[in-house]
Amino acid sequence: MSQLVLHRGGWEATKADLACVPVPPSTDSYVPVPYGRFVEEIALHVPRFGLRIISEAFALARDGQQMFGVLTCTNGQGSEDFALAIGLRNSYDRSLSAQLLAGTRVFVCDNLAFSGEAKASRKHTPNVFRDLPDMIYRMLSQVRTLQDHTLAEIAILKARELEPREAHRLMVETIRCNAMPASLLPKVLDRWEKPAQSELFGGRNAWLLFNAFTEVLKTRSPRQQMEDTLRLTHVFRRVLVVDAP
């Protein structure tokens, strides 16, 4: 799940648009990172971690003084179960540092909401260009760890067959933990009992139920999807005692 949401005056942009925004001059204490260079630096490091960018979305706000983006990557291990996303934002008006986040659930919005499972940032100060490659490398190293952990968790969920009472317990716990409104529970139950493509999930297991939840949660707002899915993941880990290596 990766989202780039615009509702506070931002607009969609291309790489060419990013390059057209004038870069403010540097001072003794302030050194701006050009939008295009920031994106290029990230794209340069991605293949070194076995990843490949398959889609990208960018946006500008405040007359081009703020930029936002999401890069969606293949996970590098041949699995179609999830994708990894890298969120980024930057500014020329000193309102934002050069920031990165990554995870299987990433949310970037022009109202400055910035959510993911791993984050890094660097202020626009002298030596920012010296430190930027190392910041990106460390972030992508966290992505690799996250990738391995996520694949291990998915394998555990696929191997965990669920009896009806276990599935119902998970549904109840999800409501109790505010991971989903009770009004959506009938839709989850319907998807669990009548899966359209159960062969994709290997049977009536925890992975099938997790996907029943996430499909229904897609009807929620992007921000709410992010928050609900994080709570949902916590419920599955706690109830099923998922402890991936």
Residue frames relative to the residue before (quaternion, step in Angstrom):
aa qw qx qy qz dx dy dz
M 1.0000 0.0000 0.0000 0.0000 0.00 0.00 0.00
S 0.1423 0.7662 -0.6173 0.1075 3.58 -0.67 1.06
Q 0.0570 -0.8223 0.5654 -0.0297 3.54 -0.87 1.00
L 0.0450 -0.7233 0.6875 0.0460 3.52 -1.14 0.81
V 0.0252 -0.8413 0.5368 -0.0595 3.55 -0.27 1.29
L 0.1162 -0.7945 0.5956 0.0245 3.54 -0.94 0.97
H 0.2844 0.7560 -0.5653 0.1674 3.57 -0.67 1.05
R 0.6555 0.4655 -0.3290 0.4954 3.58 1.22 0.36
G 0.7751 -0.3692 0.1855 0.4780 3.55 0.96 0.84
G 0.5118 0.6399 -0.4258 0.3838 3.59 1.26 0.00
W 0.1622 -0.7818 0.5928 0.1048 3.57 -1.25 0.34
E 0.5934 -0.5798 0.4262 0.3606 3.55 -1.18 0.62
A 0.0609 -0.8078 0.5862 -0.0067 3.57 -1.06 0.78
T 0.3684 -0.6886 0.5766 0.2401 3.53 -1.29 0.42
K 0.6784 -0.4448 0.3623 0.4590 3.56 -1.28 0.04
A 0.6207 0.5411 -0.3366 0.4567 3.56 1.07 -0.75
D 0.6287 0.5264 -0.3326 0.4658 3.59 1.02 -0.76
L 0.6352 0.5325 -0.3320 0.4502 3.58 0.96 -0.84
A 0.6833 0.5009 -0.2826 0.4498 3.56 0.97 -0.91
C 0.6547 0.5435 -0.3103 0.4240 3.60 1.16 -0.53
V 0.5663 0.5931 -0.3989 0.4104 3.58 1.19 -0.30
P 0.4532 -0.7055 0.4662 0.2820 3.63 -0.64 1.02
V 0.3368 -0.7316 0.5604 0.1928 3.57 -0.93 0.94
P 0.4156 -0.7178 0.4891 0.2698 3.62 -0.70 0.96
P 0.5806 -0.6005 0.4126 0.3633 3.59 -1.13 0.52
S 0.4974 -0.6407 0.4976 0.3073 3.53 -1.20 0.58
T 0.1882 -0.7388 0.6317 0.1408 3.53 -1.32 0.39
D 0.7249 -0.4101 0.2966 0.4672 3.59 -1.23 -0.11
S 0.7888 0.3027 -0.1496 0.5136 3.59 1.13 -0.62
Y 0.7507 0.3353 -0.1766 0.5411 3.59 1.28 -0.27
V 0.0283 0.7820 -0.6190 0.0677 3.57 -0.79 1.14
P 0.2358 -0.8047 0.5259 0.1423 3.64 -0.21 1.20
V 0.3271 -0.7104 0.5883 0.2057 3.56 -1.19 0.66
P 0.4087 -0.7197 0.4947 0.2651 3.65 -0.48 1.10
Y 0.5851 -0.6139 0.4031 0.3441 3.56 -0.98 0.90
G 0.6843 0.5055 -0.2920 0.4369 3.56 0.82 -1.01
R 0.6597 0.5032 -0.3153 0.4606 3.57 0.95 -0.83
F 0.6109 0.5552 -0.3442 0.4473 3.59 1.04 -0.77
V 0.6769 0.4785 -0.2867 0.4803 3.59 0.88 -0.95
E 0.6634 0.5164 -0.3093 0.4446 3.59 0.90 -0.90
E 0.6384 0.5319 -0.3283 0.4491 3.57 0.99 -0.80
I 0.6436 0.5044 -0.3168 0.4806 3.58 1.01 -0.80
A 0.6719 0.5066 -0.2975 0.4509 3.58 0.86 -0.99
L 0.6172 0.5562 -0.3398 0.4407 3.59 1.11 -0.63
H 0.7187 0.4550 -0.2484 0.4635 3.58 0.99 -0.81
V 0.5472 0.6735 -0.3903 0.3077 3.59 1.05 -0.75
P 0.6961 0.4739 -0.3134 0.4388 3.69 0.72 -0.92
R 0.5874 0.5988 -0.3708 0.3986 3.60 1.12 -0.52
F 0.7190 0.3895 -0.2353 0.5253 3.58 1.25 -0.33
G 0.6035 -0.6030 0.3460 0.3905 3.57 1.19 0.51
L 0.5458 0.6078 -0.3950 0.4203 3.57 1.21 0.45
R 0.1288 -0.7710 0.6177 0.0856 3.54 -1.28 0.42
I 0.3883 -0.7150 0.5321 0.2343 3.58 -0.81 1.00
I 0.1218 -0.8189 0.5592 0.0432 3.58 -0.70 1.08
S 0.7923 0.0004 -0.0367 0.6090 3.60 1.21 -0.26
E 0.0640 -0.7936 0.6046 0.0219 3.54 -1.19 0.54
A 0.0550 -0.7802 0.6230 0.0114 3.54 -1.13 0.70
F 0.0626 -0.8038 0.5916 -0.0041 3.56 -0.93 0.94
A 0.0563 -0.7824 0.6191 0.0369 3.53 -1.27 0.43
L 0.2225 -0.7382 0.6214 0.1394 3.53 -1.32 0.49
A 0.0329 -0.7800 0.6247 0.0158 3.55 -1.22 0.52
R 0.8041 0.2728 -0.2169 0.4816 3.56 -1.35 0.25
D 0.6795 -0.5004 0.2785 0.4587 3.55 0.79 1.06
G 0.7262 -0.4424 0.2313 0.4726 3.55 1.07 0.75
Q 0.5229 0.6668 -0.4030 0.3458 3.58 1.24 -0.04
Q 0.7343 0.2479 -0.2012 0.5990 3.59 1.31 -0.12
M 0.0720 -0.7847 0.6135 0.0514 3.56 -1.11 0.70
F 0.1189 -0.7738 0.6211 0.0365 3.53 -1.22 0.70
G 0.0691 0.8185 -0.5691 0.0386 3.57 -1.11 0.48
V 0.1236 -0.7476 0.6454 0.0963 3.52 -1.35 0.38
L 0.1130 -0.7657 0.6318 0.0422 3.56 -0.88 1.03
T 0.1660 -0.7844 0.5915 0.0850 3.58 -0.70 1.07
C 0.1201 -0.8248 0.5525 -0.0003 3.55 -0.78 1.12
T 0.4897 -0.5705 0.5490 0.3651 3.54 -1.26 0.43
N 0.5186 -0.6875 0.4134 0.2959 3.56 -1.06 0.71
G 0.5291 -0.7017 0.3746 0.2955 3.58 1.26 0.09
Q 0.7353 0.3939 -0.2414 0.4960 3.59 1.24 -0.05
G 0.6258 -0.6067 0.3264 0.3657 3.57 1.16 0.50
S 0.5385 0.6170 -0.4162 0.3952 3.60 1.22 0.10
E 0.2831 -0.7566 0.5690 0.1538 3.55 -1.04 0.85
D 0.4562 0.7289 -0.4232 0.2855 3.58 1.28 0.04
F 0.8108 -0.0183 0.0315 0.5842 3.59 1.06 -0.53
A 0.2605 -0.7269 0.6072 0.1872 3.53 -1.34 0.26
L 0.3693 -0.7020 0.5620 0.2345 3.53 -1.22 0.50
A 0.1328 -0.7985 0.5848 0.0531 3.56 -1.02 0.79
I 0.1880 -0.7478 0.6283 0.1035 3.52 -1.22 0.67
G 0.1593 -0.7812 0.5991 0.0741 3.56 -0.72 1.08
L 0.0160 -0.8057 0.5921 -0.0019 3.57 -1.08 0.65
R 0.0503 0.7727 -0.6328 0.0014 3.53 -1.23 0.48
N 0.0416 -0.7820 0.6192 -0.0581 3.50 -1.21 0.66
S 0.0970 -0.8039 0.5817 0.0766 3.61 -1.21 0.18
Y 0.3318 -0.7100 0.5843 0.2108 3.49 -1.39 0.35
D 0.6724 0.4822 -0.3020 0.4733 3.61 1.25 -0.09
R 0.5515 -0.6589 0.3530 0.3703 3.57 1.31 0.44
S 0.4597 0.6897 -0.4479 0.3353 3.60 1.23 0.26
L 0.7852 0.1755 -0.0838 0.5880 3.59 1.20 -0.55
S 0.3769 -0.6657 0.5844 0.2708 3.55 -1.12 0.64
A 0.5911 -0.5024 0.4463 0.4460 3.60 -1.28 -0.04
Q 0.0214 0.8470 -0.5231 0.0926 3.58 -0.37 1.26
L 0.1138 -0.7694 0.6270 0.0447 3.53 -1.22 0.71
L 0.0548 0.7478 -0.6609 -0.0331 3.53 -1.27 0.44
A 0.0924 -0.8017 0.5899 0.0288 3.55 -1.18 0.50
G 0.3124 0.7382 -0.5689 0.1838 3.52 -1.29 0.40
T 0.6023 -0.5174 0.4349 0.4247 3.53 -1.31 -0.19
R 0.7338 0.2496 -0.1734 0.6076 3.57 1.33 -0.23
V 0.1013 0.8045 -0.5712 0.1272 3.57 -0.34 1.24
F 0.0357 -0.7960 0.6041 -0.0154 3.57 -0.94 0.91
V 0.0252 0.7853 -0.6152 0.0647 3.58 -0.71 1.13
C 0.0214 0.8201 -0.5685 0.0613 3.57 -0.74 1.02
D 0.5244 -0.6524 0.4474 0.3151 3.56 -1.12 0.63
N 0.5727 0.5337 -0.4104 0.4676 3.61 1.27 0.18
L 0.5814 -0.6317 0.3033 0.4136 3.53 1.46 0.38
A 0.4036 0.6608 -0.5153 0.3673 3.61 1.20 0.31
F 0.0393 0.7989 -0.5889 0.1159 3.57 -0.80 1.04
S 0.1501 0.8291 -0.5128 0.1646 3.59 -0.02 1.29
G 0.2216 0.7485 -0.6041 0.1600 3.54 -1.02 0.86
E 0.6113 -0.5887 0.3976 0.3487 3.57 -1.26 -0.13
A 0.7646 0.1204 -0.1100 0.6235 3.60 1.28 -0.09
K 0.0636 -0.8259 0.5601 -0.0144 3.58 -0.88 0.93
A 0.0252 0.7611 -0.6481 0.0004 3.56 -1.30 0.46
S 0.0091 0.8032 -0.5955 0.0167 3.57 -1.13 0.60
R 0.0917 -0.7730 0.6259 0.0477 3.55 -1.27 0.49
K 0.3953 -0.7220 0.5183 0.2319 3.57 -0.78 1.06
H 0.5202 -0.6345 0.4792 0.3116 3.54 -1.25 0.50
T 0.3034 0.7373 -0.5349 0.2798 3.53 0.39 1.27
P 0.6963 -0.4289 0.3198 0.4784 3.62 -1.18 0.17
N 0.7861 0.2716 -0.2661 0.4874 3.56 -1.14 0.83
V 0.3581 0.7405 -0.5056 0.2603 3.60 1.18 0.22
F 0.6709 0.4920 -0.3135 0.4577 3.61 0.97 -0.76
R 0.5967 0.5415 -0.3601 0.4701 3.57 1.17 -0.48
D 0.7526 0.4279 -0.2067 0.4558 3.57 0.92 -0.96
L 0.5370 0.6770 -0.3932 0.3142 3.60 1.14 -0.58
P 0.6673 0.4941 -0.3371 0.4439 3.68 0.76 -0.85
D 0.6602 0.5029 -0.3154 0.4602 3.60 0.97 -0.81
M 0.6220 0.5380 -0.3407 0.4556 3.59 1.04 -0.74
I 0.6673 0.4932 -0.2948 0.4739 3.56 0.94 -0.91
Y 0.6386 0.5303 -0.3271 0.4516 3.58 0.97 -0.85
R 0.6744 0.4889 -0.3028 0.4632 3.58 0.89 -0.91
M 0.6251 0.5349 -0.3385 0.4567 3.58 1.03 -0.75
L 0.6968 0.4639 -0.2775 0.4714 3.58 0.86 -0.94
S 0.5727 0.5566 -0.3826 0.4646 3.59 1.17 -0.44
Q 0.6328 0.5072 -0.3190 0.4905 3.56 1.08 -0.73
V 0.6106 0.5504 -0.3446 0.4533 3.57 1.09 -0.74
R 0.6416 0.5206 -0.3308 0.4560 3.59 0.95 -0.83
T 0.6488 0.5009 -0.3159 0.4778 3.58 0.97 -0.84
L 0.6429 0.5181 -0.3106 0.4709 3.56 0.99 -0.87
Q 0.6322 0.5492 -0.3190 0.4438 3.56 0.99 -0.88
D 0.6787 0.4845 -0.2907 0.4692 3.57 0.85 -0.95
H 0.6568 0.5128 -0.3086 0.4587 3.57 0.98 -0.87
T 0.6622 0.5153 -0.3077 0.4486 3.59 0.94 -0.89
L 0.6464 0.5116 -0.3205 0.4666 3.59 0.95 -0.83
A 0.6504 0.5090 -0.3168 0.4664 3.57 1.00 -0.79
E 0.6483 0.5136 -0.3197 0.4623 3.59 0.99 -0.80
I 0.6431 0.5187 -0.3267 0.4590 3.58 0.95 -0.85
A 0.6332 0.5322 -0.3287 0.4558 3.58 0.98 -0.81
I 0.6458 0.5138 -0.3132 0.4700 3.58 1.02 -0.82
L 0.6691 0.4974 -0.3028 0.4618 3.59 0.93 -0.90
K 0.6470 0.5168 -0.3217 0.4592 3.60 1.02 -0.74
A 0.6957 0.4736 -0.2708 0.4674 3.56 1.06 -0.74
R 0.6453 0.5353 -0.3186 0.4422 3.60 1.23 -0.35
E 0.1943 -0.7772 0.5918 0.0889 3.57 -0.26 1.29
L 0.2357 -0.7947 0.5499 0.1029 3.57 -0.99 0.85
E 0.3380 -0.6826 0.6129 0.2101 3.52 -1.02 0.91
P 0.6727 -0.5072 0.3355 0.4215 3.63 -1.12 0.48
R 0.6682 0.5053 -0.3208 0.4419 3.60 0.91 -0.86
E 0.6294 0.5265 -0.3363 0.4621 3.61 1.09 -0.67
A 0.6478 0.5133 -0.3144 0.4669 3.55 0.99 -0.86
H 0.6631 0.5020 -0.3037 0.4648 3.58 0.97 -0.86
R 0.6164 0.5399 -0.3460 0.4570 3.58 1.06 -0.72
L 0.6474 0.5138 -0.3146 0.4669 3.58 0.96 -0.84
M 0.6398 0.5256 -0.3272 0.4554 3.56 0.98 -0.79
V 0.6623 0.4995 -0.3012 0.4702 3.58 0.96 -0.90
E 0.6615 0.5082 -0.3075 0.4578 3.59 0.92 -0.89
T 0.6104 0.5560 -0.3465 0.4452 3.58 1.07 -0.69
I 0.6556 0.4911 -0.3038 0.4865 3.58 1.01 -0.82
R 0.6575 0.5263 -0.3112 0.4403 3.58 0.93 -0.91
C 0.7277 0.4178 -0.2270 0.4943 3.58 1.07 -0.76
N 0.4626 -0.7177 0.4199 0.3075 3.58 1.29 0.27
A 0.3522 0.7340 -0.5039 0.2887 3.57 1.07 0.74
M 0.7902 0.0312 -0.0124 0.6119 3.57 1.29 -0.25
P 0.5067 -0.6319 0.4754 0.3433 3.63 -1.02 0.67
A 0.5718 -0.6062 0.4290 0.3486 3.58 -1.04 0.76
S 0.5992 0.5979 -0.3570 0.3949 3.60 1.11 -0.64
L 0.6821 0.4783 -0.2892 0.4714 3.61 1.19 -0.45
L 0.4549 0.7258 -0.4323 0.2818 3.59 1.23 -0.24
P 0.6285 0.5328 -0.3676 0.4312 3.68 0.90 -0.71
K 0.6416 0.5187 -0.3311 0.4579 3.61 1.05 -0.68
V 0.6277 0.5154 -0.3326 0.4794 3.58 1.05 -0.74
L 0.6517 0.5218 -0.3093 0.4554 3.56 0.92 -0.93
D 0.6479 0.5166 -0.3189 0.4601 3.57 0.99 -0.82
R 0.6722 0.4847 -0.2946 0.4758 3.60 0.96 -0.85
W 0.6377 0.5203 -0.3259 0.4651 3.58 1.10 -0.63
E 0.7323 0.4295 -0.2344 0.4735 3.57 0.92 -0.93
K 0.7898 0.1805 -0.0957 0.5783 3.59 1.15 -0.59
P 0.0041 -0.8329 0.5533 -0.0142 3.62 0.54 1.11
A 0.4566 -0.7038 0.4775 0.2611 3.55 -0.93 0.92
Q 0.8108 0.0845 -0.0113 0.5791 3.58 1.02 -0.78
S 0.0155 -0.8569 0.5152 -0.0023 3.56 0.71 1.07
E 0.5793 0.6047 -0.3877 0.3853 3.59 1.12 -0.52
L 0.5912 0.5835 -0.3689 0.4171 3.57 1.17 -0.47
F 0.7596 0.3730 -0.1882 0.4985 3.57 1.14 -0.59
G 0.5553 -0.6770 0.3636 0.3181 3.58 1.23 0.22
G 0.7636 -0.3410 0.2062 0.5081 3.64 1.10 0.40
R 0.6901 -0.4581 0.3537 0.4345 3.56 -1.32 -0.25
N 0.2733 0.7699 -0.5198 0.2496 3.49 0.36 1.25
A 0.7326 -0.4343 0.2970 0.4318 3.55 -1.33 0.05
W 0.6129 0.5519 -0.3506 0.4436 3.60 1.12 -0.61
L 0.6192 0.5251 -0.3361 0.4774 3.58 1.04 -0.71
L 0.6782 0.4806 -0.3007 0.4675 3.60 0.88 -0.89
F 0.6191 0.5409 -0.3437 0.4538 3.58 0.99 -0.80
N 0.6885 0.4701 -0.2815 0.4751 3.58 0.94 -0.86
A 0.5696 0.5603 -0.3870 0.4602 3.60 1.16 -0.49
F 0.6459 0.5110 -0.3077 0.4765 3.57 1.02 -0.83
T 0.7162 0.4720 -0.2796 0.4313 3.58 0.69 -1.07
E 0.6080 0.5425 -0.3606 0.4539 3.60 1.07 -0.61
V 0.6721 0.4817 -0.2937 0.4796 3.58 0.96 -0.86
L 0.6502 0.5351 -0.3195 0.4345 3.59 1.01 -0.77
K 0.5253 0.6438 -0.4090 0.3774 3.60 1.21 -0.30
T 0.5907 0.5645 -0.3706 0.4418 3.59 1.25 -0.28
R 0.5900 0.5788 -0.3582 0.4343 3.59 1.27 -0.24
S 0.6404 -0.4951 0.3970 0.4327 3.58 -1.25 0.19
P 0.6542 -0.5309 0.3472 0.4119 3.63 -1.10 0.54
R 0.6601 0.5015 -0.3161 0.4613 3.58 0.89 -0.88
Q 0.6782 0.4850 -0.2946 0.4670 3.57 0.93 -0.89
Q 0.5818 0.5681 -0.3700 0.4492 3.59 1.08 -0.65
M 0.6517 0.5241 -0.3130 0.4501 3.55 0.92 -0.94
E 0.7054 0.4641 -0.2754 0.4596 3.57 0.75 -1.04
D 0.6656 0.5094 -0.3061 0.4514 3.59 0.92 -0.89
T 0.6739 0.5058 -0.3069 0.4425 3.58 0.92 -0.89
L 0.6232 0.5241 -0.3400 0.4704 3.58 1.05 -0.69
R 0.6549 0.4880 -0.3099 0.4868 3.59 0.99 -0.79
L 0.6265 0.5470 -0.3268 0.4489 3.56 1.01 -0.84
T 0.6468 0.5186 -0.3134 0.4631 3.57 0.94 -0.89
H 0.6406 0.5272 -0.3204 0.4572 3.56 0.97 -0.84
V 0.6418 0.5252 -0.3236 0.4556 3.60 0.96 -0.86
F 0.6706 0.4941 -0.3065 0.4607 3.60 0.85 -0.93
R 0.6537 0.5106 -0.3213 0.4569 3.60 0.94 -0.82
R 0.6987 0.4785 -0.2778 0.4535 3.57 0.90 -0.90
V 0.7164 0.4580 -0.2664 0.4539 3.59 0.77 -1.01
L 0.7589 0.3641 -0.1986 0.5021 3.57 0.95 -0.90
V 0.3459 -0.7568 0.4800 0.2778 3.57 1.32 -0.05
V 0.1633 0.7914 -0.5619 0.1768 3.54 0.82 1.06
D 0.0836 0.7865 -0.6036 0.1004 3.55 -0.65 1.10
A 0.1008 -0.8296 0.5484 0.0283 3.54 0.27 1.32
P 0.5409 -0.6256 0.4417 0.3477 3.59 -1.05 0.64
